[in-house]
Amino acid sequence: MLHIMIERGWIDREFIAQHTTGFEAVTETVKKYTPEYSAKIAGVPPEMIVRLPNSGPCFNQFPASCPWH
């Protein structure tokens, strides 16, 4: 899902820059984890991986609405 979120610009780059280190390496690492590749690993349809980041308030308004934040 992170692959999709980065690809579509659904991440808060300002927050990441201020509060993390090494995100560039994470971005490079997840490039290979396309929905098709990840689906084979997870045993779910690629469509589910694409759909999930847009499926609810937690993903649409991250991080404020996430219960684990």
CHARMM-style PDB file with segment names, atoms N, HN, CA, C and O in Angstrom:
ATOM      1  N   MET     1       0.811  -1.187   0.000  1.00  0.00      PROA
ATOM      2  CA  MET     1       0.000   0.000   0.000  1.00  0.00      PROA
ATOM      3  C   MET     1       0.862   1.261   0.000  1.00  0.00      PROA
ATOM      4  O   MET     1       0.478   2.277  -0.579  1.00  0.00      PROA
ATOM      5  N   LEU     2       2.005   1.198   0.637  1.00  0.00      PROA
ATOM      6  HN  LEU     2       2.317   0.372   1.107  1.00  0.00      PROA
ATOM      7  CA  LEU     2       2.863   2.376   0.665  1.00  0.00      PROA
ATOM      8  C   LEU     2       3.314   2.743  -0.745  1.00  0.00      PROA
ATOM      9  O   LEU     2       3.440   3.923  -1.071  1.00  0.00      PROA
ATOM     10  N   HSD     3       3.555   1.747  -1.570  1.00  0.00      PROA
ATOM     11  HN  HSD     3       3.452   0.789  -1.305  1.00  0.00      PROA
ATOM     12  CA  HSD     3       3.901   1.993  -2.972  1.00  0.00      PROA
ATOM     13  C   HSD     3       2.824   2.866  -3.618  1.00  0.00      PROA
ATOM     14  O   HSD     3       3.139   3.868  -4.261  1.00  0.00      PROA
ATOM     15  N   ILE     4       1.568   2.491  -3.451  1.00  0.00      PROA
ATOM     16  HN  ILE     4       1.312   1.678  -2.929  1.00  0.00      PROA
ATOM     17  CA  ILE     4       0.439   3.234  -4.021  1.00  0.00      PROA
ATOM     18  C   ILE     4       0.368   4.636  -3.431  1.00  0.00      PROA
ATOM     19  O   ILE     4       0.186   5.613  -4.158  1.00  0.00      PROA
ATOM     20  N   MET     5       0.510   4.732  -2.124  1.00  0.00      PROA
ATOM     21  HN  MET     5       0.657   3.939  -1.533  1.00  0.00      PROA
ATOM     22  CA  MET     5       0.394   6.029  -1.454  1.00  0.00      PROA
ATOM     23  C   MET     5       1.483   7.001  -1.912  1.00  0.00      PROA
ATOM     24  O   MET     5       1.211   8.182  -2.125  1.00  0.00      PROA
ATOM     25  N   ILE     6       2.695   6.515  -2.063  1.00  0.00      PROA
ATOM     26  HN  ILE     6       2.916   5.555  -1.890  1.00  0.00      PROA
ATOM     27  CA  ILE     6       3.790   7.367  -2.545  1.00  0.00      PROA
ATOM     28  C   ILE     6       3.551   7.747  -4.003  1.00  0.00      PROA
ATOM     29  O   ILE     6       3.679   8.912  -4.379  1.00  0.00      PROA
ATOM     30  N   GLU     7       3.204   6.757  -4.815  1.00  0.00      PROA
ATOM     31  HN  GLU     7       3.100   5.811  -4.509  1.00  0.00      PROA
ATOM     32  CA  GLU     7       2.991   6.978  -6.245  1.00  0.00      PROA
ATOM     33  C   GLU     7       1.914   8.025  -6.508  1.00  0.00      PROA
ATOM     34  O   GLU     7       2.032   8.831  -7.430  1.00  0.00      PROA
ATOM     35  N   ARG     8       0.871   8.005  -5.696  1.00  0.00      PROA
ATOM     36  HN  ARG     8       0.775   7.349  -4.947  1.00  0.00      PROA
ATOM     37  CA  ARG     8      -0.260   8.922  -5.909  1.00  0.00      PROA
ATOM     38  C   ARG     8      -0.140  10.223  -5.108  1.00  0.00      PROA
ATOM     39  O   ARG     8      -1.030  11.071  -5.156  1.00  0.00      PROA
ATOM     40  N   GLY     9       0.942  10.369  -4.389  1.00  0.00      PROA
ATOM     41  HN  GLY     9       1.665   9.680  -4.351  1.00  0.00      PROA
ATOM     42  CA  GLY     9       1.137  11.600  -3.636  1.00  0.00      PROA
ATOM     43  C   GLY     9       0.286  11.701  -2.388  1.00  0.00      PROA
ATOM     44  O   GLY     9      -0.010  12.801  -1.922  1.00  0.00      PROA
ATOM     45  N   TRP    10      -0.111  10.555  -1.841  1.00  0.00      PROA
ATOM     46  HN  TRP    10       0.129   9.662  -2.220  1.00  0.00      PROA
ATOM     47  CA  TRP    10      -0.987  10.530  -0.675  1.00  0.00      PROA
ATOM     48  C   TRP    10      -0.191  10.473   0.623  1.00  0.00      PROA
ATOM     49  O   TRP    10      -0.637   9.874   1.601  1.00  0.00      PROA
ATOM     50  N   ILE    11       0.957  11.080   0.634  1.00  0.00      PROA
ATOM     51  HN  ILE    11       1.319  11.567  -0.161  1.00  0.00      PROA
ATOM     52  CA  ILE    11       1.770  11.115   1.840  1.00  0.00      PROA
ATOM     53  C   ILE    11       2.063  12.577   2.180  1.00  0.00      PROA
ATOM     54  O   ILE    11       2.056  13.446   1.307  1.00  0.00      PROA
ATOM     55  N   ASP    12       2.310  12.822   3.422  1.00  0.00      PROA
ATOM     56  HN  ASP    12       2.316  12.116   4.131  1.00  0.00      PROA
ATOM     57  CA  ASP    12       2.602  14.179   3.882  1.00  0.00      PROA
ATOM     58  C   ASP    12       4.115  14.357   3.893  1.00  0.00      PROA
ATOM     59  O   ASP    12       4.777  14.074   4.891  1.00  0.00      PROA
ATOM     60  N   ARG    13       4.644  14.820   2.791  1.00  0.00      PROA
ATOM     61  HN  ARG    13       4.106  15.050   1.980  1.00  0.00      PROA
ATOM     62  CA  ARG    13       6.098  14.949   2.648  1.00  0.00      PROA
ATOM     63  C   ARG    13       6.700  15.902   3.678  1.00  0.00      PROA
ATOM     64  O   ARG    13       7.816  15.678   4.147  1.00  0.00      PROA
ATOM     65  N   GLU    14       5.984  16.948   4.028  1.00  0.00      PROA
ATOM     66  HN  GLU    14       5.078  17.130   3.647  1.00  0.00      PROA
ATOM     67  CA  GLU    14       6.490  17.888   5.030  1.00  0.00      PROA
ATOM     68  C   GLU    14       6.620  17.202   6.392  1.00  0.00      PROA
ATOM     69  O   GLU    14       7.637  17.349   7.069  1.00  0.00      PROA
ATOM     70  N   PHE    15       5.602  16.462   6.787  1.00  0.00      PROA
ATOM     71  HN  PHE    15       4.775  16.343   6.238  1.00  0.00      PROA
ATOM     72  CA  PHE    15       5.646  15.725   8.049  1.00  0.00      PROA
ATOM     73  C   PHE    15       6.787  14.716   8.039  1.00  0.00      PROA
ATOM     74  O   PHE    15       7.539  14.609   9.007  1.00  0.00      PROA
ATOM     75  N   ILE    16       6.910  13.983   6.949  1.00  0.00      PROA
ATOM     76  HN  ILE    16       6.299  14.070   6.162  1.00  0.00      PROA
ATOM     77  CA  ILE    16       7.959  12.972   6.817  1.00  0.00      PROA
ATOM     78  C   ILE    16       9.337  13.621   6.925  1.00  0.00      PROA
ATOM     79  O   ILE    16      10.215  13.105   7.616  1.00  0.00      PROA
ATOM     80  N   ALA    17       9.526  14.744   6.247  1.00  0.00      PROA
ATOM     81  HN  ALA    17       8.813  15.163   5.685  1.00  0.00      PROA
ATOM     82  CA  ALA    17      10.823  15.437   6.278  1.00  0.00      PROA
ATOM     83  C   ALA    17      11.169  15.915   7.688  1.00  0.00      PROA
ATOM     84  O   ALA    17      12.333  15.889   8.088  1.00  0.00      PROA
ATOM     85  N   GLN    18      10.166  16.345   8.430  1.00  0.00      PROA
ATOM     86  HN  GLN    18       9.220  16.366   8.105  1.00  0.00      PROA
ATOM     87  CA  GLN    18      10.402  16.888   9.770  1.00  0.00      PROA
ATOM     88  C   GLN    18      10.577  15.817  10.850  1.00  0.00      PROA
ATOM     89  O   GLN    18      11.238  16.055  11.861  1.00  0.00      PROA
ATOM     90  N   HSD    19       9.990  14.647  10.635  1.00  0.00      PROA
ATOM     91  HN  HSD    19       9.453  14.454   9.814  1.00  0.00      PROA
ATOM     92  CA  HSD    19       9.923  13.672  11.719  1.00  0.00      PROA
ATOM     93  C   HSD    19      10.544  12.311  11.432  1.00  0.00      PROA
ATOM     94  O   HSD    19      10.465  11.409  12.265  1.00  0.00      PROA
ATOM     95  N   THR    20      11.155  12.154  10.274  1.00  0.00      PROA
ATOM     96  HN  THR    20      11.220  12.887   9.597  1.00  0.00      PROA
ATOM     97  CA  THR    20      11.752  10.855   9.950  1.00  0.00      PROA
ATOM     98  C   THR    20      13.133  11.053   9.325  1.00  0.00      PROA
ATOM     99  O   THR    20      13.513  12.159   8.939  1.00  0.00      PROA
ATOM    100  N   THR    21      13.850   9.970   9.241  1.00  0.00      PROA
ATOM    101  HN  THR    21      13.541   9.072   9.554  1.00  0.00      PROA
ATOM    102  CA  THR    21      15.094   9.942   8.486  1.00  0.00      PROA
ATOM    103  C   THR    21      15.074   8.698   7.613  1.00  0.00      PROA
ATOM    104  O   THR    21      14.492   7.680   7.987  1.00  0.00      PROA
ATOM    105  N   GLY    22      15.700   8.778   6.467  1.00  0.00      PROA
ATOM    106  HN  GLY    22      16.173   9.606   6.163  1.00  0.00      PROA
ATOM    107  CA  GLY    22      15.822   7.615   5.607  1.00  0.00      PROA
ATOM    108  C   GLY    22      14.618   7.297   4.747  1.00  0.00      PROA
ATOM    109  O   GLY    22      14.521   6.198   4.201  1.00  0.00      PROA
ATOM    110  N   PHE    23      13.699   8.240   4.617  1.00  0.00      PROA
ATOM    111  HN  PHE    23      13.778   9.133   5.061  1.00  0.00      PROA
ATOM    112  CA  PHE    23      12.497   7.935   3.841  1.00  0.00      PROA
ATOM    113  C   PHE    23      12.814   7.723   2.366  1.00  0.00      PROA
ATOM    114  O   PHE    23      12.102   6.991   1.678  1.00  0.00      PROA
ATOM    115  N   GLU    24      13.867   8.351   1.878  1.00  0.00      PROA
ATOM    116  HN  GLU    24      14.446   8.945   2.436  1.00  0.00      PROA
ATOM    117  CA  GLU    24      14.257   8.138   0.485  1.00  0.00      PROA
ATOM    118  C   GLU    24      14.577   6.664   0.241  1.00  0.00      PROA
ATOM    119  O   GLU    24      14.234   6.114  -0.806  1.00  0.00      PROA
ATOM    120  N   ALA    25      15.230   6.035   1.202  1.00  0.00      PROA
ATOM    121  HN  ALA    25      15.508   6.482   2.052  1.00  0.00      PROA
ATOM    122  CA  ALA    25      15.552   4.609   1.088  1.00  0.00      PROA
ATOM    123  C   ALA    25      14.279   3.769   1.115  1.00  0.00      PROA
ATOM    124  O   ALA    25      14.168   2.780   0.390  1.00  0.00      PROA
ATOM    125  N   VAL    26      13.331   4.159   1.939  1.00  0.00      PROA
ATOM    126  HN  VAL    26      13.421   4.962   2.528  1.00  0.00      PROA
ATOM    127  CA  VAL    26      12.039   3.447   1.986  1.00  0.00      PROA
ATOM    128  C   VAL    26      11.354   3.556   0.623  1.00  0.00      PROA
ATOM    129  O   VAL    26      10.845   2.569   0.094  1.00  0.00      PROA
ATOM    130  N   THR    27      11.346   4.754   0.071  1.00  0.00      PROA
ATOM    131  HN  THR    27      11.759   5.556   0.501  1.00  0.00      PROA
ATOM    132  CA  THR    27      10.727   4.971  -1.238  1.00  0.00      PROA
ATOM    133  C   THR    27      11.356   4.072  -2.298  1.00  0.00      PROA
ATOM    134  O   THR    27      10.648   3.468  -3.104  1.00  0.00      PROA
ATOM    135  N   GLU    28      12.666   3.986  -2.296  1.00  0.00      PROA
ATOM    136  HN  GLU    28      13.241   4.478  -1.642  1.00  0.00      PROA
ATOM    137  CA  GLU    28      13.358   3.117  -3.255  1.00  0.00      PROA
ATOM    138  C   GLU    28      13.014   1.647  -3.021  1.00  0.00      PROA
ATOM    139  O   GLU    28      12.819   0.893  -3.974  1.00  0.00      PROA
ATOM    140  N   THR    29      12.940   1.248  -1.771  1.00  0.00      PROA
ATOM    141  HN  THR    29      13.097   1.861  -0.997  1.00  0.00      PROA
ATOM    142  CA  THR    29      12.652  -0.148  -1.429  1.00  0.00      PROA
ATOM    143  C   THR    29      11.265  -0.563  -1.899  1.00  0.00      PROA
ATOM    144  O   THR    29      11.099  -1.658  -2.436  1.00  0.00      PROA
ATOM    145  N   VAL    30      10.266   0.297  -1.703  1.00  0.00      PROA
ATOM    146  HN  VAL    30      10.401   1.186  -1.267  1.00  0.00      PROA
ATOM    147  CA  VAL    30       8.894  -0.098  -2.032  1.00  0.00      PROA
ATOM    148  C   VAL    30       8.561   0.001  -3.515  1.00  0.00      PROA
ATOM    149  O   VAL    30       7.488  -0.432  -3.935  1.00  0.00      PROA
ATOM    150  N   LYS    31       9.466   0.566  -4.316  1.00  0.00      PROA
ATOM    151  HN  LYS    31      10.338   0.918  -3.975  1.00  0.00      PROA
ATOM    152  CA  LYS    31       9.194   0.669  -5.758  1.00  0.00      PROA
ATOM    153  C   LYS    31       8.893  -0.683  -6.386  1.00  0.00      PROA
ATOM    154  O   LYS    31       8.046  -0.778  -7.275  1.00  0.00      PROA
ATOM    155  N   LYS    32       9.571  -1.718  -5.939  1.00  0.00      PROA
ATOM    156  HN  LYS    32      10.258  -1.641  -5.217  1.00  0.00      PROA
ATOM    157  CA  LYS    32       9.349  -3.037  -6.541  1.00  0.00      PROA
ATOM    158  C   LYS    32       8.046  -3.682  -6.077  1.00  0.00      PROA
ATOM    159  O   LYS    32       7.577  -4.644  -6.686  1.00  0.00      PROA
ATOM    160  N   TYR    33       7.462  -3.158  -5.005  1.00  0.00      PROA
ATOM    161  HN  TYR    33       7.843  -2.377  -4.510  1.00  0.00      PROA
ATOM    162  CA  TYR    33       6.245  -3.748  -4.449  1.00  0.00      PROA
ATOM    163  C   TYR    33       4.996  -3.189  -5.116  1.00  0.00      PROA
ATOM    164  O   TYR    33       4.150  -2.567  -4.474  1.00  0.00      PROA
ATOM    165  N   THR    34       4.903  -3.425  -6.406  1.00  0.00      PROA
ATOM    166  HN  THR    34       5.589  -3.931  -6.928  1.00  0.00      PROA
ATOM    167  CA  THR    34       3.704  -3.033  -7.149  1.00  0.00      PROA
ATOM    168  C   THR    34       2.525  -3.840  -6.615  1.00  0.00      PROA
ATOM    169  O   THR    34       2.730  -4.840  -5.926  1.00  0.00      PROA
ATOM    170  N   PRO    35       1.310  -3.432  -6.916  1.00  0.00      PROA
ATOM    171  CA  PRO    35       0.166  -4.224  -6.470  1.00  0.00      PROA
ATOM    172  C   PRO    35       0.230  -5.682  -6.943  1.00  0.00      PROA
ATOM    173  O   PRO    35      -0.146  -6.595  -6.208  1.00  0.00      PROA
ATOM    174  N   GLU    36       0.700  -5.888  -8.152  1.00  0.00      PROA
ATOM    175  HN  GLU    36       1.005  -5.146  -8.749  1.00  0.00      PROA
ATOM    176  CA  GLU    36       0.786  -7.255  -8.683  1.00  0.00      PROA
ATOM    177  C   GLU    36       1.827  -8.083  -7.918  1.00  0.00      PROA
ATOM    178  O   GLU    36       1.576  -9.234  -7.560  1.00  0.00      PROA
ATOM    179  N   TYR    37       2.973  -7.494  -7.680  1.00  0.00      PROA
ATOM    180  HN  TYR    37       3.177  -6.560  -7.972  1.00  0.00      PROA
ATOM    181  CA  TYR    37       4.037  -8.183  -6.947  1.00  0.00      PROA
ATOM    182  C   TYR    37       3.595  -8.469  -5.511  1.00  0.00      PROA
ATOM    183  O   TYR    37       3.770  -9.577  -5.005  1.00  0.00      PROA
ATOM    184  N   SER    38       3.029  -7.468  -4.874  1.00  0.00      PROA
ATOM    185  HN  SER    38       2.887  -6.568  -5.285  1.00  0.00      PROA
ATOM    186  CA  SER    38       2.581  -7.618  -3.485  1.00  0.00      PROA
ATOM    187  C   SER    38       1.436  -8.610  -3.354  1.00  0.00      PROA
ATOM    188  O   SER    38       1.335  -9.319  -2.353  1.00  0.00      PROA
ATOM    189  N   ALA    39       0.582  -8.661  -4.353  1.00  0.00      PROA
ATOM    190  HN  ALA    39       0.664  -8.085  -5.167  1.00  0.00      PROA
ATOM    191  CA  ALA    39      -0.549  -9.596  -4.323  1.00  0.00      PROA
ATOM    192  C   ALA    39      -0.063 -11.045  -4.269  1.00  0.00      PROA
ATOM    193  O   ALA    39      -0.653 -11.879  -3.582  1.00  0.00      PROA
ATOM    194  N   LYS    40       1.006 -11.334  -4.992  1.00  0.00      PROA
ATOM    195  HN  LYS    40       1.484 -10.656  -5.550  1.00  0.00      PROA
ATOM    196  CA  LYS    40       1.561 -12.686  -4.963  1.00  0.00      PROA
ATOM    197  C   LYS    40       2.089 -13.027  -3.578  1.00  0.00      PROA
ATOM    198  O   LYS    40       1.946 -14.161  -3.122  1.00  0.00      PROA
ATOM    199  N   ILE    41       2.692 -12.068  -2.913  1.00  0.00      PROA
ATOM    200  HN  ILE    41       2.808 -11.146  -3.284  1.00  0.00      PROA
ATOM    201  CA  ILE    41       3.230 -12.286  -1.570  1.00  0.00      PROA
ATOM    202  C   ILE    41       2.106 -12.441  -0.553  1.00  0.00      PROA
ATOM    203  O   ILE    41       2.138 -13.336   0.292  1.00  0.00      PROA
ATOM    204  N   ALA    42       1.107 -11.555  -0.646  1.00  0.00      PROA
ATOM    205  HN  ALA    42       1.082 -10.828  -1.332  1.00  0.00      PROA
ATOM    206  CA  ALA    42       0.039 -11.511   0.359  1.00  0.00      PROA
ATOM    207  C   ALA    42      -1.091 -12.503   0.094  1.00  0.00      PROA
ATOM    208  O   ALA    42      -1.864 -12.817   0.999  1.00  0.00      PROA
ATOM    209  N   GLY    43      -1.190 -12.992  -1.128  1.00  0.00      PROA
ATOM    210  HN  GLY    43      -0.562 -12.737  -1.863  1.00  0.00      PROA
ATOM    211  CA  GLY    43      -2.263 -13.925  -1.451  1.00  0.00      PROA
ATOM    212  C   GLY    43      -3.621 -13.251  -1.575  1.00  0.00      PROA
ATOM    213  O   GLY    43      -4.652 -13.862  -1.294  1.00  0.00      PROA
ATOM    214  N   VAL    44      -3.620 -11.990  -1.996  1.00  0.00      PROA
ATOM    215  HN  VAL    44      -2.782 -11.494  -2.223  1.00  0.00      PROA
ATOM    216  CA  VAL    44      -4.865 -11.256  -2.209  1.00  0.00      PROA
ATOM    217  C   VAL    44      -4.842 -10.685  -3.619  1.00  0.00      PROA
ATOM    218  O   VAL    44      -3.775 -10.581  -4.223  1.00  0.00      PROA
ATOM    219  N   PRO    45      -6.001 -10.313  -4.151  1.00  0.00      PROA
ATOM    220  CA  PRO    45      -6.015  -9.725  -5.498  1.00  0.00      PROA
ATOM    221  C   PRO    45      -5.334  -8.353  -5.513  1.00  0.00      PROA
ATOM    222  O   PRO    45      -5.431  -7.606  -4.539  1.00  0.00      PROA
ATOM    223  N   PRO    46      -4.654  -8.019  -6.595  1.00  0.00      PROA
ATOM    224  CA  PRO    46      -4.010  -6.703  -6.695  1.00  0.00      PROA
ATOM    225  C   PRO    46      -4.999  -5.554  -6.498  1.00  0.00      PROA
ATOM    226  O   PRO    46      -4.641  -4.508  -5.957  1.00  0.00      PROA
ATOM    227  N   GLU    47      -6.230  -5.749  -6.932  1.00  0.00      PROA
ATOM    228  HN  GLU    47      -6.521  -6.599  -7.371  1.00  0.00      PROA
ATOM    229  CA  GLU    47      -7.248  -4.706  -6.812  1.00  0.00      PROA
ATOM    230  C   GLU    47      -7.498  -4.339  -5.350  1.00  0.00      PROA
ATOM    231  O   GLU    47      -7.785  -3.184  -5.034  1.00  0.00      PROA
ATOM    232  N   MET    48      -7.389  -5.319  -4.469  1.00  0.00      PROA
ATOM    233  HN  MET    48      -7.157  -6.257  -4.725  1.00  0.00      PROA
ATOM    234  CA  MET    48      -7.587  -5.060  -3.049  1.00  0.00      PROA
ATOM    235  C   MET    48      -6.483  -4.141  -2.522  1.00  0.00      PROA
ATOM    236  O   MET    48      -6.747  -3.242  -1.724  1.00  0.00      PROA
ATOM    237  N   ILE    49      -5.270  -4.368  -2.961  1.00  0.00      PROA
ATOM    238  HN  ILE    49      -5.055  -5.099  -3.608  1.00  0.00      PROA
ATOM    239  CA  ILE    49      -4.141  -3.552  -2.524  1.00  0.00      PROA
ATOM    240  C   ILE    49      -4.293  -2.122  -3.027  1.00  0.00      PROA
ATOM    241  O   ILE    49      -3.947  -1.175  -2.320  1.00  0.00      PROA
ATOM    242  N   VAL    50      -4.799  -1.961  -4.225  1.00  0.00      PROA
ATOM    243  HN  VAL    50      -5.080  -2.731  -4.800  1.00  0.00      PROA
ATOM    244  CA  VAL    50      -5.014  -0.631  -4.790  1.00  0.00      PROA
ATOM    245  C   VAL    50      -6.180   0.064  -4.091  1.00  0.00      PROA
ATOM    246  O   VAL    50      -6.118   1.265  -3.825  1.00  0.00      PROA
ATOM    247  N   ARG    51      -7.225  -0.672  -3.798  1.00  0.00      PROA
ATOM    248  HN  ARG    51      -7.276  -1.647  -4.014  1.00  0.00      PROA
ATOM    249  CA  ARG    51      -8.446  -0.106  -3.223  1.00  0.00      PROA
ATOM    250  C   ARG    51      -8.295   0.267  -1.749  1.00  0.00      PROA
ATOM    251  O   ARG    51      -8.870   1.261  -1.306  1.00  0.00      PROA
ATOM    252  N   LEU    52      -7.541  -0.505  -0.993  1.00  0.00      PROA
ATOM    253  HN  LEU    52      -7.074  -1.313  -1.353  1.00  0.00      PROA
ATOM    254  CA  LEU    52      -7.482  -0.324   0.455  1.00  0.00      PROA
ATOM    255  C   LEU    52      -7.005   1.053   0.910  1.00  0.00      PROA
ATOM    256  O   LEU    52      -7.610   1.610   1.826  1.00  0.00      PROA
ATOM    257  N   PRO    53      -5.953   1.637   0.326  1.00  0.00      PROA
ATOM    258  CA  PRO    53      -5.531   2.959   0.816  1.00  0.00      PROA
ATOM    259  C   PRO    53      -6.580   4.054   0.645  1.00  0.00      PROA
ATOM    260  O   PRO    53      -6.460   5.124   1.243  1.00  0.00      PROA
ATOM    261  N   ASN    54      -7.592   3.799  -0.154  1.00  0.00      PROA
ATOM    262  HN  ASN    54      -7.689   2.930  -0.640  1.00  0.00      PROA
ATOM    263  CA  ASN    54      -8.635   4.802  -0.382  1.00  0.00      PROA
ATOM    264  C   ASN    54      -9.962   4.359   0.218  1.00  0.00      PROA
ATOM    265  O   ASN    54     -11.019   4.844  -0.186  1.00  0.00      PROA
ATOM    266  N   SER    55      -9.913   3.432   1.189  1.00  0.00      PROA
ATOM    267  HN  SER    55      -9.055   3.038   1.517  1.00  0.00      PROA
ATOM    268  CA  SER    55     -11.147   2.804   1.638  1.00  0.00      PROA
ATOM    269  C   SER    55     -11.772   3.363   2.905  1.00  0.00      PROA
ATOM    270  O   SER    55     -12.843   2.902   3.300  1.00  0.00      PROA
ATOM    271  N   GLY    56     -11.160   4.321   3.547  1.00  0.00      PROA
ATOM    272  HN  GLY    56     -10.290   4.696   3.225  1.00  0.00      PROA
ATOM    273  CA  GLY    56     -11.774   4.807   4.765  1.00  0.00      PROA
ATOM    274  C   GLY    56     -11.105   6.038   5.307  1.00  0.00      PROA
ATOM    275  O   GLY    56     -10.097   6.502   4.773  1.00  0.00      PROA
ATOM    276  N   PRO    57     -11.670   6.567   6.376  1.00  0.00      PROA
ATOM    277  CA  PRO    57     -11.159   7.828   6.920  1.00  0.00      PROA
ATOM    278  C   PRO    57      -9.716   7.733   7.408  1.00  0.00      PROA
ATOM    279  O   PRO    57      -8.985   8.722   7.353  1.00  0.00      PROA
ATOM    280  N   CYS    58      -9.304   6.588   7.873  1.00  0.00      PROA
ATOM    281  HN  CYS    58      -9.899   5.785   7.917  1.00  0.00      PROA
ATOM    282  CA  CYS    58      -7.942   6.462   8.370  1.00  0.00      PROA
ATOM    283  C   CYS    58      -6.944   6.698   7.250  1.00  0.00      PROA
ATOM    284  O   CYS    58      -5.944   7.387   7.450  1.00  0.00      PROA
ATOM    285  N   PHE    59      -7.195   6.149   6.102  1.00  0.00      PROA
ATOM    286  HN  PHE    59      -8.007   5.589   5.940  1.00  0.00      PROA
ATOM    287  CA  PHE    59      -6.273   6.312   4.986  1.00  0.00      PROA
ATOM    288  C   PHE    59      -6.446   7.655   4.299  1.00  0.00      PROA
ATOM    289  O   PHE    59      -5.477   8.217   3.789  1.00  0.00      PROA
ATOM    290  N   ASN    60      -7.659   8.174   4.278  1.00  0.00      PROA
ATOM    291  HN  ASN    60      -8.446   7.717   4.693  1.00  0.00      PROA
ATOM    292  CA  ASN    60      -7.900   9.453   3.604  1.00  0.00      PROA
ATOM    293  C   ASN    60      -7.387  10.645   4.396  1.00  0.00      PROA
ATOM    294  O   ASN    60      -7.063  11.675   3.804  1.00  0.00      PROA
ATOM    295  N   GLN    61      -7.303  10.535   5.723  1.00  0.00      PROA
ATOM    296  HN  GLN    61      -7.566   9.699   6.203  1.00  0.00      PROA
ATOM    297  CA  GLN    61      -6.921  11.664   6.546  1.00  0.00      PROA
ATOM    298  C   GLN    61      -5.743  11.351   7.442  1.00  0.00      PROA
ATOM    299  O   GLN    61      -5.584  11.977   8.490  1.00  0.00      PROA
ATOM    300  N   PHE    62      -4.928  10.414   7.062  1.00  0.00      PROA
ATOM    301  HN  PHE    62      -5.057   9.906   6.211  1.00  0.00      PROA
ATOM    302  CA  PHE    62      -3.769  10.017   7.853  1.00  0.00      PROA
ATOM    303  C   PHE    62      -2.896  11.245   8.100  1.00  0.00      PROA
ATOM    304  O   PHE    62      -2.724  12.042   7.179  1.00  0.00      PROA
ATOM    305  N   PRO    63      -2.349  11.434   9.267  1.00  0.00      PROA
ATOM    306  CA  PRO    63      -2.378  10.514  10.401  1.00  0.00      PROA
ATOM    307  C   PRO    63      -3.416  10.855  11.452  1.00  0.00      PROA
ATOM    308  O   PRO    63      -3.631  10.054  12.361  1.00  0.00      PROA
ATOM    309  N   ALA    64      -4.063  11.993  11.374  1.00  0.00      PROA
ATOM    310  HN  ALA    64      -3.888  12.644  10.636  1.00  0.00      PROA
ATOM    311  CA  ALA    64      -4.902  12.483  12.477  1.00  0.00      PROA
ATOM    312  C   ALA    64      -6.028  11.538  12.867  1.00  0.00      PROA
ATOM    313  O   ALA    64      -6.333  11.423  14.054  1.00  0.00      PROA
ATOM    314  N   SER    65      -6.653  10.861  11.921  1.00  0.00      PROA
ATOM    315  HN  SER    65      -6.405  10.954  10.957  1.00  0.00      PROA
ATOM    316  CA  SER    65      -7.825  10.052  12.256  1.00  0.00      PROA
ATOM    317  C   SER    65      -7.499   8.603  12.562  1.00  0.00      PROA
ATOM    318  O   SER    65      -8.405   7.827  12.866  1.00  0.00      PROA
ATOM    319  N   CYS    66      -6.242   8.215  12.492  1.00  0.00      PROA
ATOM    320  HN  CYS    66      -5.506   8.845  12.245  1.00  0.00      PROA
ATOM    321  CA  CYS    66      -5.879   6.823  12.729  1.00  0.00      PROA
ATOM    322  C   CYS    66      -5.830   6.524  14.226  1.00  0.00      PROA
ATOM    323  O   CYS    66      -5.229   7.282  14.987  1.00  0.00      PROA
ATOM    324  N   PRO    67      -6.448   5.442  14.652  1.00  0.00      PROA
ATOM    325  CA  PRO    67      -6.484   5.130  16.068  1.00  0.00      PROA
ATOM    326  C   PRO    67      -5.107   4.836  16.650  1.00  0.00      PROA
ATOM    327  O   PRO    67      -4.911   5.002  17.854  1.00  0.00      PROA
ATOM    328  N   TRP    68      -4.148   4.404  15.834  1.00  0.00      PROA
ATOM    329  HN  TRP    68      -4.308   4.269  14.856  1.00  0.00      PROA
ATOM    330  CA  TRP    68      -2.830   4.080  16.357  1.00  0.00      PROA
ATOM    331  C   TRP    68      -1.898   5.280  16.358  1.00  0.00      PROA
ATOM    332  O   TRP    68      -0.749   5.161  16.785  1.00  0.00      PROA
ATOM    333  N   HSD    69      -2.362   6.429  15.893  1.00  0.00      PROA
ATOM    334  HN  HSD    69      -3.295   6.526  15.546  1.00  0.00      PROA
ATOM    335  CA  HSD    69      -1.507   7.621  15.859  1.00  0.00      PROA
ATOM    336  C   HSD    69      -1.569   8.357  17.178  1.00  0.00      PROA
ATOM    337  OT1 HSD    69      -0.915   9.386  17.341  1.00  0.00      PROA
TER     338      HSD     69
END
